[in-house]
């Protein structure tokens, strides 16, 4: 009986503590459920469609190949549902522009952060652990990260 009273007292305390508390605010971070860190290309966050934010560099063959593959998959999709923002961290502008031409990428979806490892984007997205991508909903909330092209295709197939 003593435990029942203690339990009820603790339960009542939780109820009263929770009464009137506001909805939790989303915090900025790089994990699903977090608000995506701001990088200056948030025009795509309109509350309706998704944005795939992809990071790459010419010096990293895997990230460059992933960028080209993802670009090809998303280009074939309904642009009203998903768009791609691709950020190169190449410090040499000529190399960046050469890759855009060689890989036949749409320059309107490609952006360059020539500061590379010294950029704010590098720091905010913690890219020292490697390049990757983030799927962000129309409200700026990260839905998934490090998706492969077939996962994107499957998610938006309808």
C-alpha positions in Angstrom: 0.0 0.0 0.0 2.9 2.3 0.8 4.3 1.8 -2.7 0.9 2.6 -4.2 0.8 5.9 -2.4 4.3 6.8 -3.5 3.5 5.9 -7.1 0.4 8.0 -7.1 2.2 10.9 -5.5 5.0 10.7 -8.1 2.4 10.4 -10.9 0.5 13.4 -9.7 3.8 15.4 -9.6 4.6 14.5 -13.2 1.1 15.5 -14.3 1.3 18.9 -12.5 4.8 19.5 -13.8 3.7 18.8 -17.4 0.7 20.9 -17.1 1.1 24.0 -19.2 4.5 23.1 -20.6 5.0 24.2 -24.1 5.7 21.9 -27.1 9.4 21.1 -27.2 11.4 23.2 -29.7 13.4 21.5 -32.3 17.2 22.1 -32.0 19.7 22.5 -34.7 21.8 19.4 -35.4 22.7 16.9 -38.0 20.7 13.9 -36.9 17.2 12.9 -38.1 14.6 14.9 -36.2 16.9 18.0 -35.8 16.6 21.2 -37.6 19.1 21.3 -40.4 21.9 23.8 -39.9 21.5 26.9 -42.0 23.9 27.3 -44.9 22.3 30.0 -47.0 20.5 27.9 -49.5 17.2 27.4 -47.7 15.1 28.7 -50.5 13.9 25.1 -51.0 12.4 24.9 -47.5 8.9 26.0 -48.4 6.9 23.6 -46.1 5.9 21.4 -49.1 8.8 19.7 -50.8 12.0 17.9 -49.7 15.6 18.9 -50.3 18.5 16.5 -50.6 21.6 18.3 -49.4 24.6 16.5 -50.8 28.3 17.3 -50.0 31.2 16.3 -52.2 34.7 17.2 -53.4 36.6 16.3 -56.6 39.5 14.9 -54.4 37.1 12.4 -52.9 36.2 9.9 -55.6 33.4 8.2 -53.6 31.6 11.5 -52.8 32.0 12.7 -56.4 30.5 9.5 -57.8 27.7 9.6 -55.2 26.9 13.2 -56.2 26.6 12.4 -59.9 24.5 9.3 -59.2 22.2 11.2 -56.9 21.9 14.1 -59.4 20.8 11.6 -62.1 18.2 10.0 -59.9 16.7 13.3 -58.7 16.7 14.8 -62.1 14.3 12.1 -63.2 11.9 12.8 -60.3 9.0 15.2 -59.9 10.7 18.5 -59.0 7.6 19.6 -57.0 8.4 16.9 -54.5 12.2 16.9 -54.1 15.1 19.0 -55.2 18.8 18.7 -54.8 21.3 21.2 -53.4 24.8 19.9 -53.9 27.8 21.6 -52.2 31.3 21.1 -53.3 34.1 21.7 -50.8 36.7 22.1 -53.5 39.1 24.9 -52.8 40.1 25.3 -56.5 37.2 26.9 -58.4 38.6 25.6 -61.8 38.5 22.0 -60.5 35.0 22.5 -59.3 33.8 23.9 -62.6 35.6 21.2 -64.6 33.8 18.5 -62.6 30.4 20.1 -63.2 31.1 20.0 -66.9 32.7 16.5 -67.0 29.9 14.9 -64.9 27.2 16.8 -66.8 25.7 18.3 -63.7 23.1 21.1 -63.6 25.0 24.2 -62.4 21.8 25.5 -60.8 21.9 22.8 -58.2 25.6 22.9 -57.6 27.3 25.3 -55.2 30.9 25.7 -54.2 32.3 26.4 -50.7 35.9 27.3 -51.6 37.0 27.6 -48.0 36.8 23.7 -47.9 37.7 22.4 -44.5 37.8 26.0 -43.1 34.2 26.7 -44.1 31.3 27.2 -41.7 29.4 24.5 -43.6 32.2 22.0 -42.9 32.0 22.8 -39.2 28.1 22.9 -39.0 27.7 19.5 -40.8 30.8 17.9 -39.1 32.2 16.8 -42.4 35.5 15.7 -40.8 33.7 12.3 -40.5 33.3 12.2 -44.3 31.0 13.6 -46.9 27.4 12.6 -47.0 23.8 13.7 -47.7 20.8 14.8 -45.7 17.2 14.6 -46.7 15.4 17.6 -45.3 11.7 18.2 -45.3 10.0 21.5 -46.3 10.2 22.8 -42.7 13.9 22.4 -42.5 13.8 19.2 -40.4 16.2 16.4 -41.2 14.3 13.3 -42.1 17.2 10.9 -43.1 20.9 11.0 -43.8 23.4 9.2 -46.0 20.8 7.8 -48.3 21.8 5.8 -51.4 20.2 6.7 -54.8 18.0 3.6 -54.8 16.6 4.6 -51.3 15.7 8.1 -52.6 14.1 6.5 -55.7 12.1 4.1 -53.5 11.0 6.8 -51.0 9.6 9.1 -53.8 8.2 6.4 -56.1 4.5 6.8 -56.5 
